[in-house]
């Protein structure tokens, strides 16, 4: 995965809580307080029960760093932020939400969270027990292992972590090479298929032209039949849709 396509954060999980929150009121039709919340007849805020979705994530460049848990509604770039003048903050929020949104949508539908990168389960370089140990440090992909820094290596309780990091890099390099070779084979197959299709179309076009030639020549089918009979007698091969001129030329060549 190239640096520009690497997600900004790694999603570690979601959960849901239930809260009582004040209801926003209509300033024209409701009795509201100074902050715009609806008040009841006793002057107390009207409360309602709501679901609150939370996400826990870690920086992609440092999955072993501190985890952050925040409300989903605080993750989404609002129109106000999009229209604001702080371009750096906008880019950050959009990049962070781009990494969180697919996983959030999958979680809401009850699906497993998608993983950005090559899952550890697809890498023969680690056993199931090693993969489970790595996941304790929020290391979910082979790319995470490849990108570990020196200080991070020392914190993981697995032997030969530097060798494992080198192995992850070699595995991903080989995987990219294999994918490139597969794409090359697919392109070659597509080119061969196009050539075959073109040859077939040319053959059909030649046959159509021969038929047109035959129908526009004097003598028409009768003369063509006679010429074919002569060619057959001489054992000369010809296209079954060849026109009169072509048959004449073949007969002259045979003579």
N, C-alpha and C positions, 0 to 999 in steps of 0.2 A: 504494500500500500504506500503510495507516494505521500510526502509530507503535506502537500496541499489537500489531499483527500482524507488525511487522518483526522478523526473526530477530536473535538476540543476536550470532551469529558468521556468518562466511562460510566455507564449507568449500572449501579449495583442493585437497585431494587426500588419497589414502590410500596406504599401502604396507604390506608385510608383511615381517617378519624371522623368523628361527628361532633359538631360544635353548635352552640347557640350564638347567633350573631344578630345584630340590629338590622332592621329593614329600612332601606332607603325610601323616603317618602316623596310625595308629589307636593311641591311647594304651593301649588294652586288649590289642591283638593284635600291635603292632609295637614294635620298639626305636626310640625317638625321642629327639631331643635337647631342649634346654631350650626351643626355639622351636617344637617340635612336628613337626619334619621327620624323615622316616624314615631310619634308619641301617642299613647293611649289617652283615655279620658282623664286618667290620674296624673298625666304628665310624665309617665315612664316610657322608656323606649320599648317599642314592640320588637320582640325577639322571634326568630324562627330557627328551626333545626336544619342544618345543611351538612352535606358530605364535603370533606376536605381531602384532596389527593396530595400525597407527598412523594418526593423523589429523593433518593440518596445517590450521590455520585462522587466521583473522584477525578482529579485532573488526569487526562490521558497521558501526559508526559511523566507523571509521577503517581501511578496507581496506588503506591504504598503510602502516599501522603494522607493528610487528614481528610476524612470523608465529610461531605456537606449534605445536610438534609434540609430541604426547603419546600414550601408549598408550590404546587404546579402553577397556580395562577400567577405566582411571582416570576416564573420562568419565561412566560410568554411575552415577547416584545409587544407592547401596546402601541396603538396608533400614535399616541402622544409621544412615546419614545422614538418611534419611526420618524415622526415629523420634527423631532428635536434637533438641536444644533450639535449635540455631543455624538459625533460620528463614530468615535472609538467605542463608546458604550453600546451604541446600536449594533455595530459589527460583532462585538463580543456576545451580546444577548442573542443575536440571530444565529451565530455559530454554535453557541451552547444549546439553544433550543433545537437546532437542526440535528444534534446528536441525541437529544432526549426525546423528541417528539415520536419517532418511529417506535421506540421501546414503550413509550407511554400508550400509544394507540394499541400496540400488541397486548399490553397488560390489561387495558380496559376491555379487550375482546376475549380475555382469558387465554391468550396464547403465550408461548414462551418468549422471553425477551430476545430480540435479535442481537447478534454479536458482531461488532465491527472488526473484521479481521479473520484470521484462521483459528478456529477453536482448538483448544489443547487436545481435544479428543481425536482430532484429525492428524495429530503429530505422533509418529511412532517413537519419537525421541524421549517421551515421558510415559511412565506407567500411570495407572489410575490413581495410585496412592500419591505419586509425585504431583499429578495434576490437582488432586484435592488439596495438597499442601500449598501449592502455588495460589490456588483460589482464595486461601485464607489471607493472602496479601493483595487481593483484588487483581491478580494477574490471571486474565481469562483467555488470552490468545497467545499464539506463538510470537506475534509482533510485540506484545508486552514483554516477553522474555528477551527478545532481541534488543529492545530499547532500554533495558535496565542499566542504571548507572552503577559505578563502583561502590558507592556507599549503600545502595539498595541491595546489591549482591550479598554484602556481608550480613544483612539482616535476615535473609531467608535461610531457614534451617534445612537446607538440602546440600548434600556434598557436591563438590565440583561445579559450583554455579557458573563460574567463568567458562568452563567447557560447555555447559548447557547453553549459555548465551551464544557461544560460537556455533554450536550445533543448530540453534534456532535460526541464526543468520544463514547458514549453509542450506538448511531445509527450505527457507523462503526463497533463496536465490535459485535453487533447483526447481522449485515449484513455478517460479516465474518463467524460467527457461522452458519447462515442459509446456506451460500454457502458451508461450510464444510459438513453440514448435507445433502445437496442436492447431493454433490459429493459422499457421503457414500451410499445414496440410488441408485445412478447411478451405483456404483460399485456392490452393491448387485444385481441389475437387470441384470448386465452383467454376474455375476457369475451364476445366475439362468438360464440365457439364454444358457450359455456354458454347464451347467449340462444337460439341456434339449436336447441340440444338441448332447452331448456325449451319452446320453441314446438312442437317435434315431439312432445314428451311430452304437451303440452296438447291437441294435435290428436288424438293417439291416445286420450287420456282422453275427449275429447268424443265421438269415434266409439264408444268402448266404452259410454259412457252412453246414447248414442242407440240402440245395439243393445239394451241392457238395457231401455230404455224401450219399444222396439218389441216385444220379446218378452213384456213384462208387460202390454201393452195388449190389451183385448178386440178380437177380429177378427184380431189378429196379422198374419201375413204377407199374408193375402188382402186385408185392408183397406189395408195399406200399399201393396200392389201397385196397388190400384185408385186410391188417392190419387196415387201417382206417375204413373200413366197420365194422370190428369186434369191434373197439373202439366206433364207432358210436352206434352200437347196445347196448353196455354197458353204453353208456352215458358218456364216458370219453373224456375230452377236450384235444386237442393237437394243436400244431402250424401247420398251413396249409402247411408249407414247411418242416416239420419235416422229417428226414431221416428214413430209415428202422430200424436201430438200436434203434433209439429213440422210434419209434412206438412199436417195440418189447418189449422194457423195460416198456413202459406204459401199454401194454397189460398184461405183466407178473405181474406188480404191481396190476393191476385191478383184476387179477385172485387170 
